[in-house]
């Protein structure tokens, strides 16, 4: 069965435009309710969290209507990070968890992600079955079996306690100053409070959501503002989260930015030394830098690559029995602690390393020299298929031939936005710029739209 609604991370799009309409959300809620309430009893639960987008109210209400119409009981968490939904789905014995968020996308977008009763994101097969129910339509339950809905006021506090429980026993952050940029998103209360409770001096950024300023000039996709704050305040570390706080970008005391590859390298090396890295393997996507692979190989460790998307990282981790993985973009998955990427959890692990080693962030977050890597995005219209154009195919073949033996080229469609991502790695930076430029120009000409910045 071919999925139409679901991408690599749930259903996502512009609010009030298909598929992200209130009507579709209601039908999706009803379909999920029917899928999980498969025995007809009234004891089934679903937890719903959201980020700070204005459209979250609309989708929360629509999903609740659809779910309760099929007999599901809904527990509303309000604004919480995505990993909190994964955690609370299991701890509250729910059948399904739902996060309303478009992650790092701008405020006008929104999305709906599903978690199973084990706290992990649903499989492709489960999503396809739910989508089939959306297409077929769902008969509502009888009036006597309509589900209940209630607010859960302490959801974020439960999640905060879980986070603090992952920090080494007896350790505190006293004496450390931390800039925390929440991107005006779901962690705007949780993150500063956790850091403060652990003893850090906290400089908050992006903690005043308006419903329309999420990820706007702040957070993991725009870390420069936080980097300036780190330098201005003499902070020891900067932490930049995205809209739903499942990814993180870190900044050292000099204002230098470190991506997910450097964080994974640090954690993999430390865990291997401590005998904690399962199978001596780190799982990352094809986007991770070749320098990371060389770094691991030099320590007798292995890099397992997957398709782009944290769900594929998690699937590989579960299949291989590995406990550490992530993405260059900042999704860091530590299955000993969580079922999905958790930006604040990853930052706490780095802070623990700083405390335990006495070394500054600049020393810990520069684990390897990166191979020059260039990524450019080309936006295209929904009805276009620019990668199928013969001119694009010729440009890609030509670029691959020029990079043969010197680097690698990766071309892919984004699973969350109408973008073609063109990425290449090569020690020769002039060659790198040329091959990426050639492919981008070909895709732009085929798509006839401007390159997305």
N, C-alpha and C positions, 0 to 999 in steps of 0.2 A: 504494500500500500504506500503510495507516495504522499508525503506530507505537503500541505499547502500553507497552512497557518504558521506552523512552528519553524523557527530557524534554529541556529546553533544554541540559542539561549532563550527558549520560550517564544512567545508571540510578541512582536515589537513593531512599532510604527508611529506615525504622527497621530496625536490624540484627535479624536473626532473625524478621522479619515480611516477607511478600511485598511487593515483589519481592526484597528484600535478604536472601535466605536462602543458606546454603552450597550447597544443591542447585541453585538458580537460577544461582549464580556458576559452579558446575562446568559446567552446560549452556551458559552464556554463553561460558565459556572454550573449550569444545569447538566451539561455533558459530563463534567468532572464528578458532579454529585452522583449521577447515575453509574458512572464507572466504579467509583469507590464504595457506594452504598449498594453493593451487589447482592446482599442477602435480605434487603427490605426492612431491616431493623432500624430503630431510631437512636442507636447508640453511637453513630458515626460522627467524627469530628473533623473540622478543617480549621487550621490557623491561617490568618491572613495578615501579612505585614505590608508596609509600603514605605517609599521614600517621601520626599517633601514636595513633589510636583503637585501643582494645583489640580491637575486631572486625576490625581490619586483618589480624591473623594468620590468622583464619578465612578471610577472603576471598582472601588471598594464596595459601593452601594449596589452596582449592577451584579458583581460576582456574588455578593451576599444574597441578593434576590434569587439568582439562578440556583445557587446551592441549597438554600432553605426550601425552595420550591420542590426539590427532589428529596427532602427529608434530612439533609445534612445539618448538623449543628455547627455554627460558625463562631470562632473566637477571634476577635479583632484586636491586634496588637498595636495598631497605630504605627508611627514612624519608628522603624527599627532596621538595622543592617540586614542584608540578605543572609549572612551566616547565622543570625539570631533565629531566622525562620527555620533553617535546617535543624538547629539545636532544639527549638521549642516544639517542633513537630514531633520529635521523639519523646522529649521529656513530658509533654502534655498528652502523650498517647493518642495523637491524632492520626487519621488515615491519610491525610494529605496536607501539605503546606503550600501556600501561595504567596509569592512576593510580587508586589506591583511596583515595577521600576524599569527604567530604560538605562540603568547603570550609568555609564559615562556620557551618554547622549545629552543633547540640549533639552531644555525644559519642555519644549513643545512635543517631544516624543514621550512615549511611555511603553511599558511592556508588562507581560504576565508570565512568571516563571512558576513551575510546579515542582514540588518535592514529594517523594513517596514517604511512607510511614517510617522508613529507615533513615530519613533525613537527607538522602541523596536525591539529586535531580532525576526526574523520570527518564526512562529509556526512550529511544526513538520509537520502539514498538508501542509503548504505552501512550505516547503522545499521538501516534497515528490512530490508535483505537479511540481516543478521546475526540480527535478531529472527525473520525467517521460518525461519531454520535452527534457532533455539531451538525454535520451535513444531513443526517437522517432525521434529526429532531428528537426531542425527549419529552415523553408524556409526564406531566407533573404528578406528584403524589397526591393522595386524598387529603382533604382539609385537616383531618385528625392527625396526619403524620407530618405536617409542615415542620421544618426544623426551627430551632431557636438561634438567636444571635445575641452575643454579649461582648462587652469590652473587657479586655484583660489589661489592667493598669500597671501591673508589675513585670511585664514581659522584658522590658529593657534592663530592669534590675537583675532578673534571673540571668540574663546574658552577661551582664557586667561581672557578676560573681563567678561565672564560668571562665571568663577571660582572666580575671585576677588569679584564679586557681591554676592557670597554666604557667604563671610566673614562678621562678624558683623559690622554694620555701625559705623564709627568713631574709630574703633579699628585698631591698627597697630602692626607690629611685631618688633618694635624698641627694641633693647637691647637683642634680642634672636639670638643665633647663631645656624644655621641649616645645617647639612650635608645632601645633597640630592644626592642619588645614582639613576641615571636614567637607569642603566643597559645597557648603550650604545644603548638605544632603542628610541621609538617614542617620548618620552617626554624630550629628551636631551636638547632642547632649551626652551620649554614651562615651565617646572618645575622650573629651576633656576630663570628664568625671573619673574615668578609670585611671588615667595618668596622674591626676591629682591625688586620688586615694592611695596610689602606690608611692606617693611622696615627691613627685616631680613638680618643679615650677613650670606652670603651663602658660603658653602664649597662644591663645585661640585665634584661628583665622577661619573664615567661611562658616561661621556658626550662627548666622542670622538669616535663615531661609524665609523667602517671601512667597514661595510657590512658583516663581518664575526666574530665580537666579541660581538654581542648582547647576553646578559645573561651570558657571559663568566666570571666566577669568580666574578660576581657583581650582583646587583639587588636583587629582593625579594627572589630569590631562593639561593642566596649566600650572606647573609647580614654581614658576619663576617668582611669583609674588611671595610665596612662602620662603623661597631661597633668600630673597631680600630681607625678610623678617628674621631669618636665622642669623644672618650677618649683623643686622642692626641691633638685635637683642643679645648677641653673643651666646646664642643657644648651642647646645651640644648636638642636637639632632632635630631635623624637620621631618614631619610625617604628613604625607599628602594622600588623602583617601578620595575615592571616586564617589559618585552619587549614592550608591547603595553599600559602600564600604567593603566590597569584596576584593578590592585591589588596592595596592599601595605603591607609591614612589617615595623614596627616602632622600634626604638631603643632609650632607655632612656639615660639620661646624664651619667649613669654609664656603658654604653655599653651593657646593658641587652636588649634582643630581646623580643618584644611583637608581638604575632600573631593576626589574625583577630578576634578571639574570645574575646580577651581582649579589642580590639577597639570597638567591638559591645557592649560589656558589659558597657563600659564607655558611649557610645552614648545613649544606651537604658536607662540607669539610669538618665542621664542628661535630655533627652527628656521627660521622664516620669515625672520628677520633674517640668519641664516647661509646662507640659500639651500638649506636642507635639507628643508623641508616640501613633500613631493611634491604637486603640483597645487594648492598653496595651500589644502589641505583637511584638516580634522579630522573624523574619524568618531566619532560618539557616539550614544547611544540617545535614545529619546523622553523618558527620565527626566531628561536633563541640563537644567540651569537655563537659562531664557530669557536670563539675564544673560550666560551663556557665548556664546550666539549673537550677542548684541548686541556683546560684546567683540570677537569675531572679525570681524564685519561692519565695525566701525569701523577695522579694520586691513586691509581689503580681502581678508579670508580667508573661507572658506566652511565652514559646518557641515553635514555630511551625517548625517542622523538615520536610525537603524535600529530594529528591534524590540529589546526588552530581551533581553540575553544576549550575553556576549562573543563567542560563536561567530558571531553575526550581524554584530557589528562587524568581526570578522576577515574574514568572507565579503565584506562590502562593501569593505574595504580591498584585498583581493586583486583583486576585480572592477574597482575603479577605479584601481588602481595607486597607492594612497595608503599612507603609511608611519607614520601616527600616529592612534591612536583609543583609545577606552576607554569607561568607564562612571563615572557619578557615585559609585557604590559603591566605586570604587578600582581596578577593573581598568584598567590602562594597557598598551596594546599598542603596541610599537615594533618593526615588522617588519624594520627594519634590523638588529636584534639578536636577536629572539626570535619564535617562532611563536604565542605565546599571552600572556596577561597575566602580568606579572612584577612583584610588589610591590617587591622589593628593587632590581631594576634601575631602576625608576622613581625610587625614593628616591635612588639613586646619581646619577641625572641631576639631581635637585634639589640634592644636595650639590655636584655639579660647578658648578652655577650659582652657588651661594653662594660657592664658592672663586674662581670666575672674575670675579664681579662685586664681591665684597667686601660684598655686601648681606646683611642678616640674613633669616632665614626669614620673619619677619613682613612684610617688604617684598615678598618674592617670591611668597608664597602668598596674597596678597590682590590678585589681578589685576583683579577686577571686583566690582561690587556685585551681590549676588544679588537676584533677584526673589523676594519671599516665596513659599515653597513648603511645602506641608503634605502629608505622607504618613502614612496610617494603614492598618493591616492588619486584616483580619477573617478569623478561622480558620473553616473549615467542614468538615463530615464528608465523607468520600470519596464517599459516594453522593448528595451534594447538588449542585444546580446553581443556586445562589442568583441568579446574574446573569440567569437566564431568568425569574425571577419578575416578573409584571407590575408589582408595587409597586416593585421595584428599577428596572425600565426607566423607570417614570414619574419616579422620583427622579433618575435620571441625566439624563433629558431636561430636567427642571426646572433642574437645576444647570447644564447646558450653556447653557440660555437665559439664566440670570442672569449667567453669565460672558461671554456673547457680546460680543466687542470689548474685554473687560477682562482676559481671562486664558484659561487652558486647563485642561481636565479630562482625566485619563487613568485608566481603570479596566482592570485586567488581572488574570488569574490568574497566580500564581507558577508558574514552570516547575519549581521544586525543592521546594516545600512546599505543603500544602493551605491556601493563603491567597489572599484577594482583596485586591489592593493598590489603594487609592484615593488618587490624587495630584492636586493642583490647584496652579496658580500664579496669583497675582493681586496687584496692587499694594495693593489694599484688603484688609488683613489680617482685618478683621471679616467681610467678605463671604467671604473664603477659608475662615475657620473655619466659617461657616454652611453653605456648600455641601458641604464635606467632611463635616461632621457629619450633614447630611441624608442623604447617600448612604450613609455608614457605618451610620447607624441603620436604613436600609431593608435593607441587606445583612445586618446582624445579625438583624433580625427574620425575614428569609427563611431565614437559616442556623440561627437559634436556638442560636447558640453565642457565647461571649464574644469580644470583640476581643482579638487577640494584641498584647501589648505589644512 
